[in-house]
Amino acid sequence: MKNISSRRFSAKDIAVIGLMIAIKVVLTRFLAVETQFVRVSFTFIPTILLAVMYGPWVSGFSGAGADLLGFFLFPKGFPFSPGFTISAAIGPMIYAFILYKKRLSLGRLITANLAVTVLVNVGLNSLWLYILYDQAFWGMLPIRLGENILTLPIEIAIIYWITGNPSIQRLLTDYPIKWRKEK
């Protein structure tokens, strides 16, 4: 495998990465349900697709880039916090470390989603909210935990459907994705 410094990106790669970043910005800034402590969106779809298509470094940098672009181009009144940019990079990297060039089985999808949910969504993001708003960490944790418990099975089901869709598999044949075997 080539290391990241010697990898050459084609025009198609750059276009796909740029498109995924744009989709993430739109899903986060315009199509998300959001309060001060909770955000529900479909941003996980392009995040996971980038992770399985390009690996941890590209998906991590894309996540951070999408977060920065979204915040500075379309601010929503919330203050900027570099912690959320760190989370936006770590989440895709976790997905990629678990899913990139590995069989996309239901067990792996559950593991990846659970790891991101626990470590990033509930853990790090709750910490950044605590630091940013000086709110009681243990007071907001049940709300954030409840939201993530409700959305986790939905996210897993959507990603499982996407990774089993033959049309998407045909569309992404140029990438090192190991699709799950249907029985």
C-alpha positions as CSV (number, residue, x, y, z in Angstrom):
1,M,0.0,0.0,0.0
2,K,1.3,3.5,-0.8
3,N,1.7,5.8,2.1
4,I,-0.2,9.1,2.1
5,S,2.8,11.2,1.0
6,S,3.3,9.3,-2.2
7,R,-0.3,8.8,-3.1
8,R,-1.5,10.6,-6.2
9,F,-5.0,11.8,-6.4
10,S,-6.8,11.9,-9.8
11,A,-9.2,14.6,-10.8
12,K,-12.0,12.1,-10.0
13,D,-10.6,11.6,-6.5
14,I,-10.4,15.3,-5.8
15,A,-13.9,15.8,-7.3
16,V,-15.4,13.0,-5.2
17,I,-13.7,14.2,-2.0
18,G,-14.9,17.8,-2.7
19,L,-18.4,16.6,-3.4
20,M,-18.5,14.6,-0.1
21,I,-17.3,17.6,1.8
22,A,-20.0,19.7,0.2
23,I,-22.6,17.1,1.1
24,K,-21.4,17.0,4.7
25,V,-21.7,20.8,4.9
26,V,-25.2,20.9,3.5
27,L,-26.4,18.0,5.7
28,T,-24.9,19.6,8.8
29,R,-25.8,23.3,8.2
30,F,-29.1,23.1,6.4
31,L,-30.7,19.7,6.9
32,A,-30.0,19.0,10.6
33,V,-32.3,19.3,13.6
34,E,-30.2,21.1,16.1
35,T,-30.3,22.6,19.6
36,Q,-27.6,23.9,21.8
37,F,-26.7,20.4,23.1
38,V,-28.0,18.0,20.4
39,R,-27.7,17.7,16.6
40,V,-29.4,15.0,14.5
41,S,-28.4,14.8,10.9
42,F,-27.5,12.3,8.1
43,T,-23.8,13.5,8.0
44,F,-22.7,10.0,8.9
45,I,-23.5,8.8,5.4
46,P,-20.8,10.8,3.5
47,T,-18.5,10.4,6.5
48,I,-18.6,6.6,6.3
49,L,-18.4,6.5,2.5
50,L,-15.3,8.7,2.6
51,A,-13.8,6.4,5.3
52,V,-14.3,3.2,3.3
53,M,-13.3,4.8,0.0
54,Y,-10.1,6.7,1.0
55,G,-9.0,5.6,4.5
56,P,-8.3,7.4,7.7
57,W,-6.2,10.4,6.7
58,V,-8.3,11.6,3.8
59,S,-11.5,11.1,5.8
60,G,-10.1,12.8,8.9
61,F,-8.9,15.8,7.0
62,S,-12.1,15.9,5.1
63,G,-14.1,15.8,8.3
64,A,-12.1,18.7,9.8
65,G,-12.3,20.6,6.5
66,A,-16.1,20.2,6.3
67,D,-16.4,21.4,9.9
68,L,-14.3,24.5,9.3
69,L,-16.0,25.3,5.9
70,G,-19.4,24.9,7.4
71,F,-18.7,27.0,10.4
72,F,-17.1,29.9,8.5
73,L,-19.3,29.9,5.4
74,F,-22.6,29.3,7.2
75,P,-22.4,30.2,10.9
76,K,-25.4,29.5,13.0
77,G,-24.8,31.7,16.0
78,F,-22.9,29.1,18.0
79,P,-19.4,30.0,19.0
80,F,-16.4,28.4,17.3
81,S,-14.6,25.7,19.2
82,P,-11.6,23.8,17.8
83,G,-12.7,20.8,19.9
84,F,-15.6,20.1,17.5
85,T,-13.1,20.3,14.6
86,I,-11.0,17.7,16.4
87,S,-14.1,15.5,16.8
88,A,-15.0,16.0,13.2
89,A,-11.6,14.6,12.3
90,I,-11.4,11.8,14.8
91,G,-14.9,10.3,14.0
92,P,-14.1,9.6,10.3
93,M,-10.7,8.3,11.3
94,I,-12.3,5.8,13.7
95,Y,-14.7,4.7,10.9
96,A,-11.8,4.2,8.5
97,F,-9.6,2.3,11.0
98,I,-12.4,-0.2,11.5
99,L,-13.9,-0.3,7.9
100,Y,-11.2,0.7,5.3
101,K,-10.1,-2.3,3.2
102,K,-12.0,-4.7,5.5
103,R,-15.2,-6.7,4.9
104,L,-18.2,-4.5,5.6
105,S,-20.0,-7.0,7.8
106,L,-22.9,-6.0,10.1
107,G,-20.6,-6.7,13.1
108,R,-18.0,-4.2,11.8
109,L,-20.6,-1.6,11.0
110,I,-22.0,-1.9,14.5
111,T,-18.5,-1.7,16.0
112,A,-17.6,1.4,14.0
113,N,-20.8,3.2,14.8
114,L,-20.7,2.2,18.4
115,A,-17.1,3.4,18.8
116,V,-17.8,6.8,17.2
117,T,-21.0,7.2,19.2
118,V,-19.4,6.4,22.5
119,L,-15.9,8.0,22.0
120,V,-16.8,11.1,19.9
121,N,-20.5,11.9,20.0
122,V,-21.1,11.2,23.7
123,G,-17.6,11.5,25.0
124,L,-15.6,14.2,23.2
125,N,-18.5,16.3,22.1
126,S,-20.1,16.4,25.6
127,L,-16.7,17.5,26.9
128,W,-16.5,20.3,24.3
129,L,-20.0,21.4,25.2
130,Y,-19.1,21.4,28.9
131,I,-15.9,23.5,28.2
132,L,-17.7,25.9,25.9
133,Y,-20.9,26.5,27.9
134,D,-19.7,25.7,31.4
135,Q,-22.8,23.6,31.9
136,A,-23.0,20.6,34.3
137,F,-21.4,17.7,32.4
138,W,-23.5,15.1,34.2
139,G,-26.7,17.2,33.7
140,M,-26.4,17.3,29.9
141,L,-25.0,13.8,29.5
142,P,-28.4,12.0,29.8
143,I,-29.9,14.1,27.0
144,R,-27.0,13.5,24.7
145,L,-26.9,9.8,25.7
146,G,-30.6,9.4,25.0
147,E,-30.3,11.0,21.6
148,N,-27.4,8.8,20.6
149,I,-29.1,5.6,21.9
150,L,-32.1,6.5,19.7
151,T,-30.1,7.4,16.6
152,L,-27.5,4.6,16.7
153,P,-29.7,1.7,15.4
154,I,-31.2,4.0,12.7
155,E,-27.6,4.9,11.5
156,I,-26.6,1.3,11.5
157,A,-29.7,0.3,9.6
158,I,-29.1,3.0,7.0
159,I,-25.4,2.2,6.5
160,Y,-26.2,-1.5,6.3
161,W,-28.7,-0.9,3.6
162,I,-26.3,1.4,1.7
163,T,-23.5,-1.1,1.8
164,G,-25.8,-3.8,0.6
165,N,-27.2,-1.8,-2.3
166,P,-26.0,-3.3,-5.6
167,S,-26.3,0.1,-7.4
168,I,-24.0,1.7,-4.9
169,Q,-21.6,-1.2,-5.1
170,R,-21.4,-0.9,-8.9
171,L,-20.9,2.8,-8.6
172,L,-17.9,2.4,-6.3
173,T,-16.1,-0.4,-8.0
174,D,-12.9,1.6,-8.4
175,Y,-12.4,1.8,-4.6
176,P,-10.8,-0.8,-2.3
177,I,-14.1,-1.6,-0.6
178,K,-14.7,-5.2,0.5
179,W,-18.5,-5.4,0.3
180,R,-20.3,-7.9,2.5
181,K,-21.4,-11.1,0.9
182,E,-25.2,-11.5,0.6
183,K,-26.6,-14.9,1.5
